[in-house]
């Protein structure tokens, strides 16, 4: 697995990785992460992959991803509470 780029964004850490014919777009916020796989064949190959991936990371996508992190955190807290864990 090769790290292609770290893409700055204030609310999440975004890492672009290349692995096995795919680009992995990894978003991290604290202990949670979301990973999206994009096949190399789905990219046009005209510009570097990090430039193309930045087009995917538009405001709508990132706003939804941040909201998803909030939902994930709520789900985890609820599961802990149901089982009386910390």
HELIX and SHEET records of a PDB file:
HELIX    1   1 UNK A   40  UNK A   42  5                                   3    
HELIX    2   2 UNK A   49  UNK A   56  1                                   8    
HELIX    3   3 UNK A   59  UNK A   82  1                                  24    
SHEET    1   A 4 UNK A   2  UNK A   7  0                                        
SHEET    2   A 4 UNK A  13  UNK A  19 -1                                        
SHEET    3   A 4 UNK A  22  UNK A  29 -1                                        
SHEET    4   A 4 UNK A  32  UNK A  39 -1                                        
END                                                                             
